[in-house]
Amino acid sequence: MDIMSERWHLSKAISLSHLATTAALVLGAIIYVTGIEKDVAVLQANQANMQKQIMTIQQDNKEMFAKIDAKLDQMINIIHKYQISTN
């Protein structure tokens, strides 16, 4: 074998298949990133909705516990009055 034939040869020409493959990869990356952005937007909307629901539940719980507390106070007063009247 000749020493010249064993050397690497780089061509400055760009084949059509390389261009098509590169274009397909770039297009795929753009579509992928766009899909991620849409998913993030949907998740942010869901998160905001969940936060509103949590706030509503917390407010409902506060109101319910306030009612329970008031009823317990009434029961304590009744028990206290009963104990005083029996002594």
C-alpha positions as CSV (number, residue, x, y, z in Angstrom):
1,M,0.0,0.0,0.0
2,D,1.1,3.4,-0.7
3,I,1.7,5.9,2.2
4,M,-0.5,8.5,0.5
5,S,-3.5,6.2,0.3
6,E,-3.4,5.6,4.1
7,R,-3.7,9.3,5.0
8,W,-7.0,10.7,6.1
9,H,-8.9,12.8,3.5
10,L,-11.3,15.5,4.6
11,S,-13.7,16.8,2.0
12,K,-15.2,20.3,2.1
13,A,-18.3,19.1,0.4
14,I,-21.5,18.7,2.4
15,S,-23.8,15.9,1.4
16,L,-27.5,16.3,1.1
17,S,-28.1,13.5,3.6
18,H,-26.0,15.3,6.2
19,L,-28.0,18.5,5.7
20,A,-31.3,16.6,5.9
21,T,-30.3,14.8,9.0
22,T,-29.1,18.0,10.7
23,A,-32.3,19.8,9.7
24,A,-34.4,16.9,11.1
25,L,-32.5,16.9,14.4
26,V,-32.9,20.7,14.7
27,L,-36.6,20.5,14.0
28,G,-37.0,17.6,16.5
29,A,-35.2,19.6,19.2
30,I,-37.5,22.6,18.5
31,I,-40.6,20.5,18.7
32,Y,-39.3,18.8,21.9
33,V,-38.5,22.1,23.6
34,T,-41.9,23.6,22.6
35,G,-43.6,20.6,24.1
36,I,-41.7,21.1,27.3
37,E,-42.8,24.7,27.5
38,K,-46.4,23.8,27.0
39,D,-46.2,21.1,29.7
40,V,-44.6,23.7,32.1
41,A,-47.4,26.2,31.4
42,V,-50.1,23.5,32.1
43,L,-48.3,22.5,35.3
44,Q,-48.1,26.1,36.4
45,A,-51.8,26.6,35.8
46,N,-52.6,23.4,37.7
47,Q,-50.3,24.5,40.6
48,A,-52.1,27.8,40.8
49,N,-55.5,26.0,40.9
50,M,-54.3,23.7,43.6
51,Q,-53.0,26.6,45.7
52,K,-56.5,28.2,45.5
53,Q,-58.1,24.9,46.5
54,I,-55.7,24.6,49.4
55,M,-56.5,28.1,50.6
56,T,-60.2,27.4,50.4
57,I,-59.9,24.2,52.4
58,Q,-57.8,25.9,55.0
59,Q,-60.4,28.6,55.4
60,D,-63.1,26.0,55.7
61,N,-61.1,24.2,58.3
62,K,-60.6,27.4,60.3
63,E,-64.3,28.1,60.3
64,M,-65.1,24.5,61.3
65,F,-62.6,24.5,64.2
66,A,-63.9,27.8,65.4
67,K,-67.4,26.3,65.6
68,I,-66.1,23.2,67.4
69,D,-64.2,25.5,69.8
70,A,-67.3,27.5,70.5
71,K,-69.3,24.3,71.2
72,L,-66.6,22.9,73.5
73,D,-66.7,26.2,75.4
74,Q,-70.5,25.8,75.8
75,M,-70.0,22.3,77.0
76,I,-67.4,23.3,79.5
77,N,-69.7,26.0,80.8
78,I,-72.6,23.6,81.2
79,I,-70.4,21.1,83.0
80,H,-69.0,23.9,85.3
81,K,-72.5,25.1,86.1
82,Y,-73.7,21.6,86.8
83,Q,-70.7,21.0,89.2
84,I,-71.4,24.2,91.0
85,S,-75.1,23.5,91.4
86,T,-74.5,19.9,92.7
87,N,-72.0,21.1,95.4
